[in-house]
């Protein structure tokens, strides 16, 4: 996970320890205390099963690169996670896939003039599927130092701000406010929100749960004061259940990034192509429009987005 701070004057600088993609209004923060953690953006991504960097990647047929294979077979293979709306969603009746990463993948396949082939996977297995050459790309990975040992990453697709769902009337607004020994904060264990809460709210009582839903249940039952969670998930959860609490974007604003992952290859044609495609379509507004459209599919409108928070 790359953690960023959004500055008031919309300037950004990149910390020297990590070379990152520059996104408007975001500043990289030191990761000394959390560099070995394997977080999951916005959705509790697990890193279980990552193969050692010393282990060989699955060999491509005849030494063929990913880009060469895509052009030859006219197929783009992606991984997708069922039940992960608005990122990915599979209709249990029709078997049809949706979500903004599906829409983005369709647009990429169309640009390449190839067929989109979808392999169902899990957040935890996505890196393994890349290494095993089962898929050509997986959207929705947070770049971490450990993952970067075995797979390559694209430039950020979007920024996902860290938020708090608080019990009503709590009245806390800043990270310093939440860094209070009297407060009980919940997170889903091992996630990006676990990492940022551990770093910024070290004085608070942090309870770690198996899932995002379990962490939210602690607020509903009065066992906690707040849940640290990325914005895409907090907006969706509050839209489904407004009684859960109130949305707070603690200041200064911090965010993780959501990126695409690639199988490690000496030839960088494929990652470079995707980076160019992402940057070009960000400039055209495609990425933002795809995200907004799919957020609306789960009831979240652009008006629900917190003011001043950039995607």
Secondary structure, DSSP 8 states (H G I E B T S, - for coil): --EEEE-TTS-----TTS-----TTEEE---TTTTT----TTT----TT---TTS-----GGG--HHHHHHHHTEEEEEEETTBTTTBEE-TTT--EESHHHHHHHHHHHHHT-EEEEEEE-TTTHHHHHHTTS-SBEEEE---TTGGGTEEE-S-SEEEEEEEEE-TT----BHHHH--TT-EEEEETTSHHHHHHHHH-TTSEEEEESSHHHHHHHHHTTS-SEEEEEHHHHHHHHHH-GGG-EEE--BSEEEEEEEEEEE--S--HHHHHHHHHHHHHHHTTHHHHHHHHHHHTTT--GGGS-TT---
